Amino acid sequence: MAPTTDEAGPSSGPHRMRITTGGSVQAYDHPNRPLILHTLPYSAQSATPASKAQTRSTLLPCTLATPKLVSVAEVIKRAYIERLNTEGGGKGKNRAVGIWQYTRSGLVEVDSSAGDEVEEGQGLMRVLGGRTKPKMTHHPYLEITLSARPLGLESERDTTCQYLLVRRRRNRGKAGRGEGDASADEVPAVGDGRGAGRVGVDEAGQREAPTTSAGIETDGEASVKNPAEGVDGRKKMKAAPGGDAKKRKAASVASQEDSAGKRKKGAKSRSGG
């Protein structure tokens, strides 16, 4: 619901807007001025118990309009953040970085001197009728301040603060990064690629083969010797399959022939004697 002229205040101060249970909210586009949404009545006289005799509800409009106030505040925040994400927050001192919400709650002071006797009689009739549940007699209100800049109102009593920042745009290309910026896909080097047991990372991000104490470095790159090569660099000759078995068999036959020859010589020497 659109506020009155005296309620709007000066052009440099905050803009106050009363939220009621009926009516609609008009367009408002003043990002440099804080917006105060509240459910407070026009004056204390409008919140007297005599005014609520017209309705059956015991709650005042300042309390009934609280759900609508919360809905309006959420719609404003969502639309404002979406516009900043789409169009950008501007440049310089007027650059918008988000939205701050300061929520304040309290109780409306109602002048009930005229209706004290009526309230006391109604309370007695309610208790005698068996309805012992206490009736709500206080009237809370809600006030939400929305601002594109922090105001520091959280230091006040019964006031809380929450803020929502705009999503920052980042250039993912390498040209948009500074010299000192590092992207998430850049892998830092684990080692310097030199020395025994160290592993290096080349410019392409691939891991080099680890070097050993027997490795030879050529042109700044470490190479690992083939286990099949000897100390002098020549390849070792692999033994033919089954070669060891043949050698063992030939040695066994030779030993048997040697022992048989010795036995024959011993027999001849005994017979000749």
Secondary structure as GFF3:
##gff-version 3
##sequence-region A 1 273
A	DSSP	alpha_helix	5	8	.	.	.	ID=ss1
A	DSSP	beta_strand	15	18	.	.	.	ID=ss2
A	DSSP	beta_strand	35	38	.	.	.	ID=ss3
A	DSSP	three_ten_helix	45	47	.	.	.	ID=ss4
A	DSSP	three_ten_helix	51	54	.	.	.	ID=ss5
A	DSSP	alpha_helix	61	64	.	.	.	ID=ss6
A	DSSP	alpha_helix	66	87	.	.	.	ID=ss7
A	DSSP	three_ten_helix	92	94	.	.	.	ID=ss8
A	DSSP	beta_strand	98	107	.	.	.	ID=ss9
A	DSSP	alpha_helix	116	128	.	.	.	ID=ss10
A	DSSP	beta_strand	140	147	.	.	.	ID=ss11
A	DSSP	three_ten_helix	153	155	.	.	.	ID=ss12
A	DSSP	beta_strand	159	165	.	.	.	ID=ss13
A	DSSP	three_ten_helix	174	176	.	.	.	ID=ss14
A	DSSP	beta_strand	216	218	.	.	.	ID=ss15
A	DSSP	beta_strand	221	223	.	.	.	ID=ss16
A	DSSP	alpha_helix	243	272	.	.	.	ID=ss17
###
